[in-house]
């Protein structure tokens, strides 16, 4: 179990840091280097090739979902409002919005990861790069303390693929994130088949 926990934590760590780094890179391109990004920690290298593929698949999924969420004004207003808090408590306010009823599922974890990346990028644009390190540190700690055990209970990150392939917007019922569910639902309907296909190929290669 300890080995599995370490493996699934590494995947989550690599995914979360990767999402934040990607969002910061994009904002640097838009601002033409006028925003100073903070130094980010390096995720522990993942040696297992199948886990590397899984991280890339999930990163691609988050990117597609994020592109759709970016089109929603309510989502952007929420992130902008959190930037105005201008300290690390903005992370806890974000968690409250995503997990308002305390329920955990793969969709909410994916949305949280993207939102952390988006919030970090907005903090840099607002010239508050020092807060990004705090937010990322809190995010990794929250993942380890509050989400990792759930992930282990449902079989690890590998099982996120078939779950996300049939993700339903109803899983956001009762959440303040429900207003974004039409975008999330459409995206999962589009990417779910691709993810599941990759999952099947991955499992086939292991046998």
C-alpha positions as a Markdown table, in Angstrom:
| # | Residue | x | y | z |
|---|---|---|---|---|
| 1 | Unk | 0.0 | 0.0 | 0.0 |
| 2 | Unk | 2.9 | 2.4 | 0.8 |
| 3 | Unk | 4.3 | 1.8 | -2.6 |
| 4 | Unk | 1.0 | 2.4 | -4.3 |
| 5 | Unk | 0.5 | 5.6 | -2.3 |
| 6 | Unk | 3.9 | 6.8 | -3.3 |
| 7 | Unk | 3.2 | 6.0 | -7.0 |
| 8 | Unk | -0.2 | 7.7 | -7.0 |
| 9 | Unk | 1.2 | 10.7 | -5.1 |
| 10 | Unk | 4.0 | 11.1 | -7.7 |
| 11 | Unk | 1.5 | 11.0 | -10.5 |
| 12 | Unk | -0.7 | 13.7 | -8.8 |
| 13 | Unk | 2.4 | 15.8 | -7.9 |
| 14 | Unk | 3.7 | 15.7 | -11.5 |
| 15 | Unk | 0.3 | 16.5 | -12.9 |
| 16 | Unk | -0.4 | 19.4 | -10.6 |
| 17 | Unk | 3.1 | 21.0 | -11.0 |
| 18 | Unk | 2.9 | 20.4 | -14.7 |
| 19 | Unk | -0.5 | 22.2 | -15.0 |
| 20 | Unk | 0.8 | 25.2 | -13.0 |
| 21 | Unk | 4.0 | 25.3 | -15.1 |
| 22 | Unk | 2.0 | 25.2 | -18.4 |
| 23 | Unk | -0.3 | 28.0 | -17.3 |
| 24 | Unk | 2.6 | 30.1 | -16.2 |
| 25 | Unk | 4.4 | 29.5 | -19.6 |
| 26 | Unk | 1.3 | 30.6 | -21.5 |
| 27 | Unk | 0.8 | 33.8 | -19.5 |
| 28 | Unk | 4.5 | 34.6 | -20.0 |
| 29 | Unk | 3.9 | 34.4 | -23.8 |
| 30 | Unk | 0.9 | 36.6 | -23.6 |
| 31 | Unk | 2.6 | 39.2 | -21.4 |
| 32 | Unk | 5.8 | 38.9 | -23.5 |
| 33 | Unk | 7.9 | 38.3 | -20.4 |
| 34 | Unk | 6.7 | 41.3 | -18.5 |
| 35 | Unk | 5.3 | 39.1 | -15.7 |
| 36 | Unk | 7.9 | 37.5 | -13.4 |
| 37 | Unk | 7.0 | 33.8 | -12.7 |
| 38 | Unk | 8.1 | 32.2 | -9.5 |
| 39 | Unk | 10.5 | 29.2 | -9.3 |
| 40 | Unk | 8.5 | 26.0 | -9.1 |
| 41 | Unk | 9.6 | 22.8 | -7.4 |
| 42 | Unk | 10.5 | 19.9 | -9.6 |
| 43 | Unk | 8.3 | 16.9 | -9.4 |
| 44 | Unk | 10.0 | 13.6 | -8.5 |
| 45 | Unk | 10.8 | 11.8 | -11.8 |
| 46 | Unk | 8.4 | 9.1 | -12.8 |
| 47 | Unk | 10.3 | 6.0 | -14.0 |
| 48 | Unk | 7.4 | 3.9 | -15.0 |
| 49 | Unk | 6.7 | 4.5 | -18.7 |
| 50 | Unk | 3.0 | 3.7 | -18.4 |
| 51 | Unk | 2.6 | 6.2 | -15.6 |
| 52 | Unk | 4.4 | 8.8 | -17.8 |
| 53 | Unk | 1.8 | 8.1 | -20.5 |
| 54 | Unk | -1.0 | 8.4 | -18.0 |
| 55 | Unk | 0.3 | 11.8 | -16.7 |
| 56 | Unk | 0.4 | 13.1 | -20.3 |
| 57 | Unk | -3.1 | 11.8 | -21.1 |
| 58 | Unk | -4.5 | 13.5 | -17.9 |
| 59 | Unk | -2.6 | 16.7 | -18.7 |
| 60 | Unk | -4.1 | 16.8 | -22.2 |
| 61 | Unk | -7.6 | 16.2 | -20.6 |
| 62 | Unk | -7.1 | 19.1 | -18.2 |
| 63 | Unk | -5.9 | 21.3 | -21.1 |
| 64 | Unk | -9.1 | 20.6 | -23.1 |
| 65 | Unk | -11.3 | 21.2 | -20.1 |
| 66 | Unk | -9.5 | 24.3 | -19.2 |
| 67 | Unk | -9.9 | 25.8 | -22.7 |
| 68 | Unk | -13.6 | 25.3 | -22.4 |
| 69 | Unk | -13.8 | 26.7 | -18.9 |
| 70 | Unk | -11.9 | 29.8 | -20.0 |
| 71 | Unk | -14.8 | 30.6 | -22.3 |
| 72 | Unk | -17.2 | 30.8 | -19.3 |
| 73 | Unk | -17.4 | 34.3 | -17.8 |
| 74 | Unk | -18.6 | 33.0 | -14.5 |
| 75 | Unk | -15.5 | 30.9 | -14.1 |
| 76 | Unk | -13.2 | 33.8 | -15.0 |
| 77 | Unk | -15.1 | 36.0 | -12.6 |
| 78 | Unk | -14.6 | 33.4 | -9.8 |
| 79 | Unk | -10.8 | 33.3 | -10.5 |
| 80 | Unk | -10.5 | 37.1 | -10.7 |
| 81 | Unk | -12.3 | 37.3 | -7.4 |
| 82 | Unk | -9.9 | 34.9 | -5.8 |
| 83 | Unk | -6.9 | 36.9 | -7.1 |
| 84 | Unk | -8.3 | 40.0 | -5.3 |
| 85 | Unk | -8.0 | 38.1 | -2.0 |
| 86 | Unk | -4.2 | 38.5 | -2.7 |
| 87 | Unk | -3.0 | 35.9 | -0.2 |
| 88 | Unk | -2.8 | 32.1 | 0.2 |
| 89 | Unk | -6.3 | 32.0 | 1.7 |
| 90 | Unk | -7.5 | 32.2 | -1.9 |
| 91 | Unk | -6.7 | 28.5 | -2.3 |
| 92 | Unk | -9.0 | 27.5 | 0.5 |
| 93 | Unk | -11.8 | 29.6 | -1.0 |
| 94 | Unk | -11.2 | 27.7 | -4.2 |
| 95 | Unk | -11.4 | 24.4 | -2.5 |
| 96 | Unk | -14.7 | 25.4 | -0.9 |
| 97 | Unk | -16.1 | 26.2 | -4.3 |
| 98 | Unk | -15.0 | 22.9 | -5.9 |
| 99 | Unk | -15.8 | 20.7 | -2.9 |
| 100 | Unk | -18.6 | 22.7 | -1.4 |
| 101 | Unk | -20.6 | 19.6 | -0.3 |
| 102 | Unk | -17.5 | 17.6 | 0.6 |
| 103 | Unk | -18.0 | 15.0 | -2.2 |
| 104 | Unk | -14.9 | 13.9 | -4.2 |
| 105 | Unk | -14.9 | 12.6 | -7.7 |
| 106 | Unk | -12.5 | 12.5 | -10.6 |
| 107 | Unk | -14.2 | 15.5 | -12.3 |
| 108 | Unk | -13.8 | 17.7 | -9.3 |
| 109 | Unk | -10.1 | 16.8 | -8.9 |
| 110 | Unk | -9.4 | 17.6 | -12.5 |
| 111 | Unk | -11.3 | 20.9 | -12.3 |
| 112 | Unk | -9.4 | 21.8 | -9.1 |
| 113 | Unk | -6.0 | 21.1 | -10.7 |
| 114 | Unk | -6.8 | 23.3 | -13.6 |
| 115 | Unk | -8.2 | 26.1 | -11.4 |
| 116 | Unk | -5.0 | 26.1 | -9.3 |
| 117 | Unk | -3.0 | 26.5 | -12.5 |
| 118 | Unk | -5.3 | 29.3 | -13.7 |
| 119 | Unk | -5.3 | 31.1 | -10.3 |
| 120 | Unk | -1.5 | 30.9 | -10.2 |
| 121 | Unk | -1.2 | 32.4 | -13.7 |
| 122 | Unk | -3.6 | 35.3 | -12.7 |
| 123 | Unk | -1.5 | 35.9 | -9.6 |
| 124 | Unk | 1.6 | 36.4 | -11.7 |
| 125 | Unk | -0.2 | 38.8 | -14.0 |
| 126 | Unk | -1.3 | 40.7 | -10.9 |
| 127 | Unk | 2.4 | 40.9 | -9.9 |
| 128 | Unk | 1.8 | 38.6 | -6.9 |
| 129 | Unk | 4.2 | 35.8 | -7.8 |
| 130 | Unk | 5.2 | 35.0 | -4.2 |
| 131 | Unk | 1.7 | 33.8 | -3.5 |
| 132 | Unk | 2.0 | 31.2 | -6.3 |
| 133 | Unk | 4.5 | 29.2 | -4.3 |
| 134 | Unk | 2.2 | 29.2 | -1.3 |
| 135 | Unk | -0.8 | 28.1 | -3.4 |
| 136 | Unk | 1.2 | 25.3 | -5.0 |
| 137 | Unk | 2.5 | 24.1 | -1.6 |
| 138 | Unk | -1.0 | 24.2 | -0.1 |
| 139 | Unk | -2.4 | 22.4 | -3.2 |
| 140 | Unk | 0.2 | 19.6 | -2.9 |
| 141 | Unk | -0.5 | 19.2 | 0.8 |
| 142 | Unk | -4.2 | 19.2 | 0.3 |
| 143 | Unk | -3.9 | 16.6 | -2.4 |
| 144 | Unk | -1.8 | 14.4 | -0.1 |
| 145 | Unk | -4.0 | 14.8 | 3.0 |
| 146 | Unk | -7.5 | 15.0 | 1.5 |
| 147 | Unk | -7.5 | 13.5 | -2.0 |
| 148 | Unk | -4.8 | 10.8 | -2.2 |
| 149 | Unk | -6.6 | 8.3 | 0.1 |
| 150 | Unk | -9.8 | 8.6 | -2.0 |
| 151 | Unk | -7.7 | 8.0 | -5.1 |
| 152 | Unk | -6.2 | 4.9 | -3.5 |
| 153 | Unk | -9.6 | 3.7 | -2.4 |
| 154 | Unk | -11.0 | 3.8 | -6.0 |
| 155 | Unk | -8.0 | 2.0 | -7.4 |
| 156 | Unk | -5.5 | 4.7 | -8.3 |
| 157 | Unk | -5.1 | 7.2 | -11.1 |
| 158 | Unk | -5.2 | 4.5 | -13.7 |
| 159 | Unk | -8.9 | 4.0 | -12.9 |
| 160 | Unk | -9.5 | 7.7 | -13.6 |
| 161 | Unk | -9.5 | 7.0 | -17.3 |
| 162 | Unk | -12.6 | 4.8 | -17.6 |
| 163 | Unk | -14.3 | 7.0 | -15.0 |
| 164 | Unk | -13.6 | 10.2 | -16.9 |
| 165 | Unk | -14.7 | 8.5 | -20.1 |
| 166 | Unk | -18.2 | 8.2 | -18.8 |
| 167 | Unk | -18.1 | 11.3 | -16.6 |
| 168 | Unk | -21.5 | 12.8 | -16.0 |
| 169 | Unk | -22.2 | 16.5 | -15.3 |
| 170 | Unk | -24.6 | 15.3 | -12.6 |
| 171 | Unk | -21.6 | 14.6 | -10.5 |
| 172 | Unk | -21.4 | 18.3 | -9.9 |
| 173 | Unk | -24.9 | 18.4 | -8.5 |
| 174 | Unk | -25.1 | 20.5 | -5.4 |
| 175 | Unk | -21.8 | 22.1 | -6.1 |
| 176 | Unk | -21.2 | 25.8 | -6.8 |
| 177 | Unk | -19.2 | 24.5 | -9.7 |
| 178 | Unk | -22.4 | 23.3 | -11.3 |
| 179 | Unk | -22.7 | 26.4 | -13.4 |
| 180 | Unk | -19.6 | 25.2 | -15.3 |
| 181 | Unk | -20.9 | 21.6 | -15.8 |
| 182 | Unk | -22.2 | 22.1 | -19.4 |
| 183 | Unk | -18.7 | 22.9 | -20.5 |
| 184 | Unk | -17.1 | 20.1 | -18.5 |
| 185 | Unk | -19.7 | 17.6 | -19.7 |
| 186 | Unk | -19.2 | 18.4 | -23.4 |
| 187 | Unk | -15.5 | 18.2 | -23.1 |
| 188 | Unk | -15.6 | 14.8 | -21.4 |
| 189 | Unk | -18.0 | 13.5 | -24.0 |
| 190 | Unk | -15.4 | 14.5 | -26.7 |
| 191 | Unk | -12.2 | 13.3 | -24.9 |
| 192 | Unk | -13.7 | 10.4 | -23.0 |
| 193 | Unk | -13.4 | 8.0 | -26.0 |
| 194 | Unk | -9.8 | 9.0 | -26.7 |
| 195 | Unk | -8.9 | 8.5 | -23.1 |
| 196 | Unk | -10.6 | 5.2 | -22.8 |
| 197 | Unk | -8.9 | 4.1 | -26.0 |
| 198 | Unk | -5.5 | 5.0 | -24.6 |
| 199 | Unk | -6.4 | 3.2 | -21.4 |
| 200 | Unk | -7.3 | 0.0 | -23.3 |
| 201 | Unk | -4.1 | 0.1 | -25.3 |
| 202 | Unk | -2.0 | 0.7 | -22.1 |
| 203 | Unk | -3.6 | -2.3 | -20.4 |
| 204 | Unk | -3.1 | -4.4 | -23.5 |
| 205 | Unk | 0.6 | -3.6 | -23.6 |
| 206 | Unk | 0.9 | -4.6 | -20.0 |
| 207 | Unk | -0.5 | -8.1 | -20.6 |
